[in-house]
C-alpha cells in the first residue's frame, strides 16, 4: 500500500465485529493511531514492529483534533501507511469527517473503512430490535452531548429539536448520552414524550462487560445512577425496549459477566480468547511470554539443514513447529527432503500446526505431555534411532533422557525462547485485581506461570487468590504443578490438554458455582 491514512471503524467493542477490510488495513499498517476506548484484542491484528499511538487515556484526557491531525499528516509525509482506528463508524459521531477534511486540506491521500456502529450493534446485543412492524418503522440516531463549552471545557446538554424528535415517533438512539441522561430525559418528557415510555441504557455493549438497565423516561436516570453505570453507553427510547425480555441472548451465554485473563503469547492468545468470548466472557489479554529467537540461531540452522538425516523429529509445541519450519523456509529447502523422516507431536495443537505444513504425525499420544509421548513410543524400536528434538529453552528433561535410555541418539536443539514481554501492562492487571474484576486466570504452559510470577513478584503471587477468586485454570497437570509450586491454588484442569477443553472446563466450573458467587 502506498503511504496514506485509512480512517477505519473498529466497531462497537466485540473484536468479532471488526470488518475484514479493517483487519487487512491493520495488518499492513506502519502506524496505528487509536481511540482510548479501543479493546486491546483489536490490536492483535497489528504487526509487532508497527508504531501504536493511543490518543488519550479517557474522554477527558485526549489529544485535540489538531494534534491528532498533525500525527497523521506527519507520519504519511514520512512515507508511512497509517491507520486511524476509531470506535464504531468513523463517520457517525466519530469526528471522522473533521479528520478527513484536515487530510484533504493537507493534500494527504486517505480512504474510509466503515465500521459497525454501536447505535446498531449495542441494542442488538441487548436484545432490542430498533425496528419492528408492531412498534417502530423509524429510527433516529442522536448525539448525546454537544461540543465542549469554551467556558467550562466540558460537553454540555445537546441542543436538539426536541419537539420534532418526540412528534415523529419511532425509536430514538442516543450515543454518548450517559453523562447528559437526566437532561435528555427531562427535555423529551417536557416536549410530550409519555413518562412511561420504556428506556434502555446499555454500558460497554457487545463486550463481556455489558450492563443493561431498563426503566421509563422519568426513572431511567435514577436507575442508571443507582446501578453505577456510566460511559461508554447507548440509550434506546421507545416501545421496542419492551421486547428485550423475549429477545435477550447475549447475557444468556454461560460466561457472561465473567472476566478472564489469558496469559498466552500475543500471537497465540486469539484462539483461546475467541473460545472464551464465544461463551460470553470478557477477555483481558495479558501475555506473560514472548517468543524470542534461540540463543544460538546457527545451532538451529545446522539442525534444520541436517533434518533429512534423522529417523524422527519430535515436536513438543506449536511454537517449536513454527520455529523449525520458519528456518526451513528461510533456507529455501524442499519439504520432500523429509520424505523418509517420521514425525511425532505431543498433542493436537502441535499436530494442527504441523498439518498447516501439509505433514501428518506418525505418533500423537492420547495424553498430551512428555509422559504420554513416551508411552506412545512404546511400540517403536528406538535403538540407534536418530531423533531430533527442537524445543524451547528450559524444557523438562524427562523426554530426551528416557529416549536415550531406550537406546536412541537424541540431538536437542533450542528452537526458541519463551521470555517475559517488554510491554506487559502489570499496573493495569494489578488495578483489575485490586478492584475485584477478575474471575479467572488461565495458564497454558509452565513458562506462562513462571513469567506471570516474575512480572507480579513472588510475594504478590502467593496472596493473589482470596476467597476463591480469581479461579486459577491450567491447561494440564504439568502446568498445574508449576502453578502450585509458585503458590497458586489450582481449581480447573481439563481432562484433555487443549485450549478448547480449557475453555469448556471453565464453563463447567462457573455453571456449578453457587448462586450469587461471581
C-alpha positions as CSV (number, residue, x, y, z in Angstrom):
1,X,0.0,0.0,0.0
2,X,1.3,3.5,-0.8
3,X,1.6,6.0,2.1
4,X,-1.9,7.2,3.1
5,X,-4.3,7.3,6.0
6,X,-7.0,4.8,6.4
7,X,-9.8,6.1,8.6
8,X,-11.0,2.8,10.0
9,X,-14.1,1.9,12.0
10,X,-13.2,-0.5,14.8
11,X,-16.8,-1.5,15.5
12,X,-18.6,-1.3,18.9
13,X,-16.3,-3.4,21.1
14,X,-16.7,-7.1,20.2
15,X,-13.5,-8.0,18.3
16,X,-15.5,-10.4,16.2
17,X,-17.4,-7.4,14.7
18,X,-14.2,-5.9,13.1
19,X,-14.6,-6.0,9.3
20,X,-12.3,-8.0,7.1
21,X,-11.2,-4.8,5.3
22,X,-10.3,-3.2,8.7
23,X,-8.3,-6.3,9.7
24,X,-6.4,-6.2,6.4
25,X,-5.6,-2.5,6.9
26,X,-4.3,-3.1,10.4
27,X,-2.1,-6.0,9.2
28,X,-0.2,-3.8,6.8
29,X,-0.1,-0.5,8.8
30,X,3.2,1.1,9.8
31,X,1.4,3.3,12.3
32,X,-1.9,2.8,14.2
33,X,-3.4,5.8,15.9
34,X,-6.4,4.7,18.1
35,X,-9.0,6.0,20.5
36,X,-8.8,5.3,24.2
37,X,-11.9,3.0,24.4
38,X,-10.5,0.5,21.9
39,X,-10.3,-3.1,23.1
40,X,-6.8,-4.5,23.3
41,X,-7.7,-7.6,21.3
42,X,-8.3,-5.5,18.2
43,X,-4.6,-4.6,18.2
44,X,-3.7,-8.3,17.7
45,X,-4.0,-7.7,14.0
46,X,-1.2,-5.1,14.1
47,X,2.4,-6.2,13.2
48,X,4.8,-6.3,16.2
49,X,7.1,-3.7,14.6
50,X,4.3,-1.2,13.9
51,X,4.1,2.1,15.9
52,X,1.0,2.2,18.0
53,X,-0.2,5.6,19.4
54,X,-3.1,6.0,21.8
55,X,-4.6,9.5,21.6
56,X,-5.8,9.6,25.2
57,X,-6.4,7.8,28.5
58,X,-10.1,8.9,28.8
59,X,-12.7,11.1,27.2
60,X,-11.4,14.0,29.3
61,X,-7.7,13.3,28.7
62,X,-7.2,13.1,25.0
63,X,-5.3,14.9,22.3
64,X,-7.2,17.6,20.5
65,X,-8.1,17.2,16.8
66,X,-5.3,19.5,15.7
67,X,-2.7,17.3,17.4
68,X,-4.2,14.1,16.1
69,X,-4.2,15.6,12.6
70,X,-0.6,16.6,12.9
71,X,0.4,13.0,13.8
72,X,-1.5,11.6,10.8
73,X,-0.1,14.1,8.3
74,X,3.4,13.9,9.7
75,X,3.6,10.1,9.5
76,X,2.3,9.9,6.0
77,X,4.7,12.6,4.8
78,X,7.4,10.4,6.3
79,X,6.4,7.6,4.0
80,X,4.3,5.6,6.4
81,X,1.0,3.8,5.9
82,X,-1.3,5.0,8.8
83,X,-4.5,3.5,10.2
84,X,-6.6,5.9,12.3
85,X,-8.6,3.4,14.2
86,X,-11.9,4.9,15.6
87,X,-14.6,3.4,17.7
88,X,-17.8,2.4,15.9
89,X,-18.0,4.0,12.5
90,X,-15.7,6.9,11.8
91,X,-18.5,9.0,10.1
92,X,-21.2,8.6,12.7
93,X,-20.4,11.0,15.6
94,X,-16.8,9.9,15.3
95,X,-15.2,13.1,14.1
96,X,-14.1,11.2,11.0
97,X,-15.4,13.9,8.8
98,X,-13.3,16.5,10.6
99,X,-10.2,14.4,10.2
100,X,-10.9,13.7,6.6
101,X,-11.2,17.4,5.9
102,X,-7.9,18.1,7.6
103,X,-6.2,15.4,5.5
104,X,-7.8,16.8,2.3
105,X,-6.6,20.3,3.1
106,X,-3.1,19.0,3.7
107,X,-3.1,17.0,0.4
108,X,-2.7,13.7,2.2
109,X,-4.4,10.7,0.5
110,X,-6.9,8.8,2.6
111,X,-9.6,6.2,2.4
112,X,-12.6,5.5,4.6
113,X,-13.3,2.0,6.0
114,X,-16.7,2.0,7.6
115,X,-17.3,0.1,10.8
116,X,-20.3,-1.4,12.6
117,X,-21.8,1.4,14.7
118,X,-22.7,0.9,18.3
119,X,-26.0,2.6,17.5
120,X,-27.0,-0.6,15.7
121,X,-24.9,-3.3,17.4
122,X,-25.4,-2.5,21.1
123,X,-29.2,-2.6,21.0
124,X,-28.9,-5.9,19.1
125,X,-26.6,-7.4,21.8
126,X,-29.1,-6.2,24.4
127,X,-31.9,-8.0,22.7
128,X,-33.6,-4.8,21.4
129,X,-34.7,-4.5,17.8
130,X,-34.6,-0.9,16.6
131,X,-37.5,-1.5,14.2
132,X,-40.4,-3.9,14.4
133,X,-43.7,-3.9,12.4
134,X,-45.7,-3.6,15.6
135,X,-43.6,-0.9,17.2
136,X,-41.4,1.3,15.1
137,X,-40.7,1.9,11.4
138,X,-38.5,4.9,12.0
139,X,-35.1,5.2,13.8
140,X,-33.4,8.4,14.8
141,X,-29.7,8.4,15.9
142,X,-28.9,11.4,18.0
143,X,-25.8,12.7,19.7
144,X,-26.0,12.7,23.5
145,X,-23.8,15.8,24.0
146,X,-22.6,18.9,22.3
147,X,-19.1,20.1,21.7
148,X,-17.1,21.3,24.8
149,X,-18.2,24.6,26.2
150,X,-15.4,27.3,25.9
151,X,-16.3,28.5,29.4
152,X,-16.3,25.1,31.3
153,X,-14.3,23.0,28.9
154,X,-16.9,20.2,29.3
155,X,-19.6,18.9,27.0
156,X,-23.0,20.3,27.6
157,X,-26.6,19.1,27.1
158,X,-27.4,18.7,23.4
159,X,-29.2,21.4,21.6
160,X,-31.7,19.4,19.6
161,X,-35.2,19.8,18.1
162,X,-36.8,18.0,21.0
163,X,-40.4,18.7,19.8
164,X,-39.7,17.1,16.4
165,X,-37.9,14.1,18.0
166,X,-41.0,13.4,20.2
167,X,-43.6,14.1,17.5
168,X,-42.1,11.9,14.8
169,X,-42.2,8.8,17.0
170,X,-40.3,5.6,16.3
171,X,-37.1,4.6,18.1
172,X,-34.6,7.1,19.4
173,X,-31.0,6.1,19.9
174,X,-28.6,8.4,21.8
175,X,-24.9,7.9,21.5
176,X,-22.5,9.5,24.1
177,X,-25.5,10.4,26.3
178,X,-24.8,8.7,29.6
179,X,-23.4,11.9,31.3
180,X,-26.3,14.0,30.0
181,X,-29.0,11.4,30.6
182,X,-31.1,13.4,33.2
183,X,-31.2,16.4,30.9
184,X,-32.0,14.4,27.8
185,X,-35.0,12.6,29.5
186,X,-36.2,15.9,31.1
187,X,-36.2,17.6,27.7
188,X,-38.0,14.7,26.0
189,X,-40.8,14.5,28.6
190,X,-41.1,18.3,28.6
191,X,-41.8,18.2,24.9
192,X,-44.5,15.5,25.1
193,X,-42.8,12.1,25.5
194,X,-45.1,9.9,27.7
195,X,-43.4,9.5,31.1
196,X,-44.0,5.7,30.9
197,X,-42.1,5.3,27.6
198,X,-39.6,2.3,28.0
199,X,-35.9,3.3,28.0
200,X,-32.8,1.1,28.0
201,X,-29.3,2.2,28.9
202,X,-26.5,-0.2,27.9
203,X,-22.9,0.3,29.1
204,X,-19.9,-1.4,27.4
205,X,-22.3,-3.0,24.8
206,X,-21.2,-6.1,22.8
207,X,-18.4,-6.9,25.3
208,X,-18.3,-9.3,28.2
209,X,-18.7,-6.2,30.5
210,X,-22.1,-5.3,29.0
211,X,-24.6,-4.0,31.6
212,X,-28.2,-3.1,30.8
213,X,-30.7,-1.1,32.8
214,X,-34.4,-0.9,31.8
215,X,-36.7,1.8,33.2
216,X,-39.0,4.6,32.0
217,X,-38.3,8.0,30.7
218,X,-38.8,9.5,34.2
219,X,-37.0,6.8,36.1
220,X,-34.0,5.8,33.9
221,X,-31.6,8.5,35.1
222,X,-32.0,7.5,38.8
223,X,-31.8,3.8,38.0
224,X,-28.6,4.2,36.0
225,X,-27.1,6.2,38.8
226,X,-28.1,3.6,41.4
227,X,-26.6,0.8,39.3
228,X,-23.4,2.7,38.8
229,X,-23.5,2.8,35.0
230,X,-21.6,5.4,33.1
231,X,-19.9,6.0,29.7
232,X,-19.5,4.4,27.3
233,X,-23.1,3.7,26.7
234,X,-26.0,3.7,24.3
235,X,-29.5,4.8,25.3
236,X,-32.6,3.5,23.4
237,X,-36.0,5.2,23.8
238,X,-39.2,3.6,22.5
239,X,-41.6,0.7,22.9
240,X,-39.2,-1.7,21.2
241,X,-37.3,-1.8,24.5
242,X,-40.2,-3.9,25.9
243,X,-39.2,-6.7,23.6
244,X,-35.9,-7.3,25.4
245,X,-37.3,-9.9,27.8
246,X,-38.2,-12.2,24.8
247,X,-35.1,-11.4,22.8
248,X,-32.1,-11.2,25.2
249,X,-29.5,-13.6,24.1
250,X,-26.0,-12.3,24.8
251,X,-26.4,-12.3,28.6
252,X,-27.6,-15.9,28.4
253,X,-24.1,-17.1,27.4
254,X,-22.6,-19.2,30.2
255,X,-19.5,-17.0,30.9
256,X,-21.3,-13.7,30.5
257,X,-20.2,-11.3,33.3
258,X,-17.0,-13.2,33.9
259,X,-13.7,-11.6,33.4
260,X,-10.9,-14.0,32.3
261,X,-7.2,-13.3,31.9
262,X,-5.4,-15.0,29.0
263,X,-1.6,-15.3,29.5
264,X,-0.7,-16.9,26.2
265,X,1.8,-15.2,23.9
266,X,0.1,-12.5,21.9
267,X,0.3,-14.4,18.6
268,X,-1.4,-17.5,20.1
269,X,-3.8,-15.8,22.5
270,X,-6.5,-15.4,19.9
271,X,-7.7,-19.0,19.8
272,X,-8.3,-19.3,23.5
273,X,-9.7,-15.8,23.7
274,X,-12.1,-16.5,20.9
275,X,-13.4,-19.6,22.6
276,X,-14.0,-17.7,25.9
277,X,-15.6,-14.7,24.2
278,X,-18.0,-17.1,22.3
279,X,-19.2,-18.2,25.8
280,X,-19.7,-14.6,26.8
281,X,-16.6,-13.8,28.8
282,X,-14.8,-10.5,28.9
283,X,-11.2,-11.4,28.0
284,X,-8.2,-9.5,29.2
285,X,-5.1,-10.4,27.2
286,X,-2.0,-10.4,29.5
287,X,0.7,-12.2,27.6
288,X,3.3,-13.3,30.1
289,X,5.7,-14.7,27.4
290,X,7.0,-13.5,24.1
291,X,8.5,-15.9,21.6
292,X,12.2,-15.0,21.0
293,X,14.9,-16.4,18.8
294,X,17.2,-19.1,20.2
295,X,20.4,-18.1,21.9
296,X,22.4,-19.9,19.2
297,X,20.5,-19.5,15.9
298,X,23.3,-21.2,14.0
299,X,22.7,-24.4,16.0
300,X,19.1,-24.4,14.9
301,X,20.1,-23.7,11.3
302,X,22.6,-26.7,11.3
303,X,19.9,-29.0,12.8
304,X,17.4,-27.9,10.2
305,X,19.9,-28.4,7.4
306,X,20.6,-31.9,8.6
307,X,16.9,-32.8,9.3
308,X,16.7,-35.3,6.5
309,X,19.4,-37.4,8.1
310,X,17.2,-38.2,11.2
311,X,14.8,-41.1,11.7
312,X,12.5,-39.0,13.8
313,X,11.7,-35.3,14.5
314,X,9.8,-34.8,17.8
315,X,7.8,-31.6,18.3
316,X,6.6,-30.7,21.8
317,X,4.8,-27.4,21.0
318,X,3.3,-25.5,18.1
319,X,6.0,-22.9,18.7
320,X,8.6,-25.5,18.0
321,X,7.0,-26.4,14.7
322,X,6.8,-22.7,13.7
323,X,10.4,-22.1,14.6
324,X,11.7,-25.2,12.8
325,X,9.8,-24.5,9.6
326,X,10.5,-20.8,9.5
327,X,14.2,-21.7,9.5
328,X,13.4,-24.5,6.9
329,X,11.7,-21.9,4.6
330,X,14.5,-19.4,5.1
331,X,16.9,-21.9,3.8
332,X,14.7,-22.4,0.7
333,X,14.6,-26.1,1.4
334,X,12.1,-28.5,-0.2
335,X,9.6,-30.4,2.0
336,X,10.3,-33.6,0.0
337,X,13.7,-33.8,1.7
338,X,11.8,-35.0,4.8
339,X,10.1,-37.9,3.0
340,X,11.7,-40.6,5.0
341,X,11.6,-38.8,8.3
342,X,8.9,-39.8,10.8
343,X,7.4,-37.0,12.9
344,X,5.9,-37.2,16.4
345,X,3.9,-34.5,18.2
346,X,2.9,-34.0,21.8
347,X,-0.8,-33.1,21.2
348,X,-3.5,-31.8,18.8
349,X,-2.5,-28.2,18.7
350,X,1.0,-29.1,17.7
351,X,-0.4,-31.6,15.2
352,X,-2.6,-28.8,13.7
353,X,0.4,-26.6,13.3
354,X,2.2,-29.5,11.5
355,X,-0.7,-30.1,9.2
356,X,-0.5,-26.5,8.1
357,X,2.8,-27.6,6.5
358,X,1.0,-30.5,4.8
359,X,2.6,-33.0,7.2
360,X,0.8,-35.6,9.4
361,X,2.3,-37.0,12.6
362,X,3.2,-40.7,12.8
363,X,2.9,-40.6,16.6
364,X,0.4,-38.5,18.6
365,X,-0.3,-39.5,22.2
366,X,-3.7,-39.6,23.9
367,X,-2.0,-38.0,27.0
368,X,-0.7,-34.6,25.8
369,X,2.6,-34.4,27.8
370,X,6.0,-35.8,27.7
371,X,5.0,-38.9,29.7
372,X,2.2,-39.6,27.2
373,X,4.5,-39.1,24.3
374,X,7.0,-41.6,25.7
375,X,4.1,-44.1,26.2
376,X,3.1,-43.6,22.6
377,X,6.7,-44.5,21.5
378,X,6.5,-47.9,23.5
379,X,5.7,-49.8,20.3
380,X,8.6,-48.3,18.3
381,X,12.1,-49.7,18.1
382,X,14.3,-46.8,19.1
383,X,17.7,-48.5,19.5
384,X,20.2,-46.5,17.4
385,X,17.4,-44.3,16.1
386,X,18.4,-40.7,15.4
387,X,16.0,-38.3,16.9
388,X,15.9,-34.5,16.5
389,X,14.2,-32.6,19.3
390,X,13.7,-28.9,18.5
391,X,12.0,-27.2,21.5
392,X,12.1,-24.4,24.0
393,X,14.9,-23.4,26.2
394,X,14.4,-24.7,29.8
395,X,12.1,-27.6,28.8
396,X,11.8,-30.7,31.0
397,X,14.5,-33.3,30.7
398,X,12.3,-36.4,31.0
399,X,11.7,-36.8,27.3
400,X,15.3,-36.8,26.0
401,X,16.7,-38.7,29.0
402,X,14.1,-41.5,28.6
403,X,14.6,-41.8,24.8
404,X,18.3,-42.1,25.3
405,X,17.8,-44.7,28.0
406,X,15.9,-46.7,25.3
407,X,19.0,-46.5,23.0
408,X,18.1,-43.6,20.8
409,X,20.6,-40.9,19.8
410,X,18.8,-37.7,20.7
411,X,20.0,-34.3,19.5
412,X,18.3,-31.5,21.4
413,X,18.3,-28.0,19.8
414,X,16.8,-24.9,21.3
415,X,14.4,-23.6,18.6
416,X,13.0,-20.7,20.6
417,X,13.0,-19.0,24.0
418,X,9.9,-18.0,26.0
419,X,10.8,-14.7,27.5
420,X,8.9,-12.0,29.5
421,X,7.3,-9.5,27.2
422,X,8.6,-5.9,27.4
423,X,5.2,-4.3,27.2
424,X,3.2,-6.2,29.8
425,X,0.6,-3.9,31.5
426,X,1.4,-5.0,35.0
427,X,-0.2,-1.9,36.6
428,X,-3.4,-2.5,34.7
429,X,-3.6,-6.1,35.8
430,X,-2.9,-5.1,39.4
431,X,-5.7,-2.5,39.2
432,X,-8.1,-5.1,37.9
433,X,-7.1,-7.5,40.7
434,X,-7.5,-4.8,43.4
435,X,-10.9,-3.9,42.0
436,X,-12.0,-7.5,42.2
437,X,-12.8,-7.6,38.5
438,X,-11.0,-10.8,37.6
439,X,-12.9,-14.1,37.8
440,X,-10.2,-16.4,36.3
441,X,-6.6,-16.6,35.3
442,X,-5.7,-19.1,32.6
443,X,-2.3,-20.7,32.1
444,X,-1.3,-22.8,29.1
445,X,2.3,-23.7,29.9
446,X,4.7,-23.7,32.8
447,X,6.5,-20.7,31.3
448,X,3.3,-18.6,31.4
449,X,3.0,-19.4,35.1
450,X,6.7,-18.6,35.9
451,X,6.7,-15.4,33.9
452,X,3.4,-14.3,35.5
453,X,5.1,-14.7,38.9
454,X,8.2,-12.9,37.7
455,X,6.1,-9.9,36.5
456,X,3.9,-9.6,39.6
457,X,6.5,-10.7,42.2
458,X,6.6,-13.8,44.3
459,X,5.1,-12.2,47.4
460,X,2.2,-10.8,45.5
461,X,1.6,-14.1,43.7
462,X,1.2,-16.1,46.9
463,X,-1.6,-13.8,48.2
464,X,-3.2,-13.4,44.8
465,X,-6.2,-15.6,45.3
466,X,-8.6,-14.5,48.0
467,X,-11.9,-16.3,48.9
468,X,-11.6,-18.5,45.8
469,X,-11.2,-15.6,43.3
470,X,-9.8,-15.4,40.8
471,X,-10.1,-19.0,39.8
472,X,-6.8,-20.4,38.5
473,X,-7.2,-22.6,35.4
474,X,-4.4,-24.6,33.9
475,X,-4.3,-26.5,30.6
476,X,-2.8,-29.7,32.0
477,X,-1.2,-31.3,35.1
478,X,2.4,-30.2,34.3
479,X,1.3,-26.5,34.1
480,X,-0.9,-27.0,37.2
481,X,2.1,-28.5,39.1
482,X,4.2,-25.4,38.3
483,X,1.3,-23.1,39.4
484,X,1.1,-24.9,42.8
485,X,4.9,-24.7,43.2
486,X,4.5,-20.9,42.7
487,X,1.8,-20.8,45.5
488,X,-1.3,-20.6,43.2
489,X,-4.2,-22.8,44.2
490,X,-5.4,-24.5,41.0
491,X,-9.1,-25.1,40.6
492,X,-9.6,-26.0,37.0
493,X,-7.7,-28.6,34.9
494,X,-9.4,-30.1,31.9
495,X,-9.3,-33.8,31.2
496,X,-7.7,-33.2,27.8
497,X,-5.0,-30.7,27.5
498,X,-6.2,-28.3,24.8
499,X,-7.4,-24.7,24.6
500,X,-10.9,-25.8,23.7
501,X,-11.0,-28.2,26.7
502,X,-9.7,-25.5,29.0
503,X,-12.5,-23.1,27.9
504,X,-15.1,-25.8,28.3
505,X,-13.8,-26.7,31.8
506,X,-14.1,-23.0,32.8
507,X,-17.7,-23.0,31.5
508,X,-18.5,-26.2,33.6
509,X,-16.8,-24.7,36.7
510,X,-18.8,-21.5,36.6
511,X,-22.1,-23.2,35.8
512,X,-21.6,-25.2,39.0
513,X,-20.7,-22.1,41.1
514,X,-23.1,-21.4,43.9
515,X,-25.9,-18.9,43.2
516,X,-24.7,-15.3,43.8
517,X,-21.0,-16.3,43.5
518,X,-19.1,-14.3,40.9
